[in-house]
Structures are given as C-alpha cells and as structure tokens.
C-alpha cells in the first residue's frame, strides 16, 4: 500500500547514492536482517516455537537499561531485580520439560 505513495513522494529514480552510502546499508541488510532471521529460523527448527519465542520475554529486563546499570556505580532498583527474577522463572516454567524437572526433584541429596 505504501509503494505508490513512496514513489510519488520520494521519487527514488532521482536518487544518486554513492558507494560510501551503500556500504552501511548493505552490511545492515546482511548482518542485522538476513543473519538474524537465519538464526531465528535455525532456532525454530532446533528448539521449537515455544522456546524460541520465550527469548522475547527476556529482551526487556536484560536489555539496555540493566546493561547501563552494570557499567555504572548506580544500584539496580528492587522492582527491576524482582521483575527480572519473575520473568526468568516464567520463562523457565514455560521451557523446561516436565520430566527434566521431576528428575531434578528426585536427584539424590548430598
């Protein structure tokens, strides 16, 4: 739907990109898009849909803000730490098979 609008507004036939401008775009297209999708589909075939999509829940609490806090002297707020623990527990509950959890519970205690 946006193709006709972009042709009318942008006039792409008038653009004259230089090789210097094509280089970052091609790298971004190859490494960010193509390589990322390739990894995503490899994970889908090997791990299944539930485990592959569970990583989306971990993006927010393990994203940019906690990385900045780990590099600075500031402490992590308690609500963020609790949220991370709860999200990780939920992802673990979704992805760990029942028989593996039962085997872990029945392991010999030392």
C-alpha positions as CSV (number, residue, x, y, z in Angstrom):
1,X,0.0,0.0,0.0
2,X,2.9,2.4,0.7
3,X,4.8,1.6,-2.5
4,X,2.7,4.0,-4.7
5,X,2.9,6.7,-2.1
6,X,6.6,6.4,-1.7
7,X,7.1,6.5,-5.5
8,X,5.1,9.7,-5.7
9,X,6.6,11.4,-2.6
10,X,10.3,10.3,-2.7
11,X,11.0,10.0,-6.5
12,X,13.6,7.2,-6.0
13,X,14.7,7.3,-9.6
14,X,16.3,10.8,-8.9
15,X,18.5,9.5,-6.1
16,X,22.2,9.0,-6.8
17,X,23.7,7.1,-3.8
18,X,27.4,6.8,-3.6
19,X,29.3,3.6,-2.7
20,X,30.1,5.1,0.7
21,X,26.3,5.3,1.5
22,X,25.6,1.8,0.2
23,X,28.2,0.1,2.4
24,X,26.4,0.6,5.8
25,X,23.0,-0.3,4.2
26,X,24.3,-3.5,2.7
27,X,26.1,-4.5,6.0
28,X,22.9,-3.8,7.9
29,X,20.8,-5.8,5.5
30,X,23.2,-8.7,5.5
31,X,24.1,-8.9,9.2
32,X,21.2,-7.5,11.0
33,X,18.3,-8.7,8.9
34,X,19.5,-11.8,6.9
35,X,21.8,-13.2,9.6
36,X,19.3,-12.5,12.4
37,X,16.4,-14.2,10.5
38,X,18.7,-17.1,9.7
39,X,19.5,-17.6,13.3
40,X,15.8,-17.2,14.3
41,X,14.7,-19.9,11.8
42,X,17.5,-22.2,12.9
43,X,16.4,-21.9,16.5
44,X,12.8,-22.6,15.4
45,X,13.7,-25.8,13.7
46,X,16.0,-27.0,16.5
47,X,14.3,-25.7,19.7
48,X,10.6,-25.3,18.7
49,X,8.3,-22.4,18.7
50,X,7.8,-22.0,22.5
51,X,11.4,-22.0,23.4
52,X,12.4,-19.7,20.5
53,X,9.7,-17.1,21.3
54,X,10.4,-17.2,25.0
55,X,13.5,-15.2,24.4
56,X,11.3,-12.2,23.6
57,X,10.3,-12.1,27.2
58,X,13.9,-11.7,28.3
59,X,14.7,-8.8,26.0
60,X,13.1,-6.1,28.2
61,X,14.7,-7.0,31.6
62,X,18.1,-7.9,30.1
63,X,18.1,-5.0,27.6
64,X,19.7,-1.6,27.5
65,X,18.9,-0.2,30.9
66,X,20.3,-3.1,33.1
67,X,23.5,-3.0,30.9
68,X,23.9,0.7,31.7
69,X,23.4,0.0,35.4
70,X,26.0,-2.8,35.4
71,X,28.6,-0.4,33.9
72,X,27.9,2.4,36.3
73,X,28.1,2.8,40.1
74,X,24.3,3.1,40.5
75,X,22.4,0.3,42.1
76,X,19.6,-1.6,40.4
77,X,16.1,-0.8,41.7
78,X,14.5,-3.6,43.7
79,X,11.4,-3.6,41.4
80,X,13.6,-4.2,38.3
81,X,15.5,-7.0,40.1
82,X,12.3,-8.7,41.2
83,X,10.8,-8.3,37.7
84,X,13.8,-10.0,36.2
85,X,13.6,-12.9,38.6
86,X,9.9,-13.3,37.9
87,X,10.3,-13.2,34.1
88,X,13.2,-15.7,34.3
89,X,11.1,-18.0,36.5
90,X,8.2,-17.8,34.0
91,X,10.4,-18.5,31.0
92,X,12.0,-21.4,32.9
93,X,8.5,-22.7,33.7
94,X,7.5,-22.5,30.1
95,X,10.5,-24.1,28.6
96,X,11.9,-26.8,31.0
97,X,10.3,-30.2,30.2
98,X,8.3,-31.8,33.0
99,X,10.4,-34.9,33.1
100,X,13.6,-32.9,33.5
101,X,12.1,-31.1,36.4
102,X,10.9,-34.3,38.0
103,X,14.4,-35.9,37.6
104,X,15.9,-32.8,39.2
105,X,13.5,-33.1,42.2
106,X,14.3,-36.8,42.6
107,X,18.0,-36.4,42.4
108,X,20.0,-37.8,45.4
109,X,20.6,-35.3,48.1
110,X,24.1,-34.9,49.4
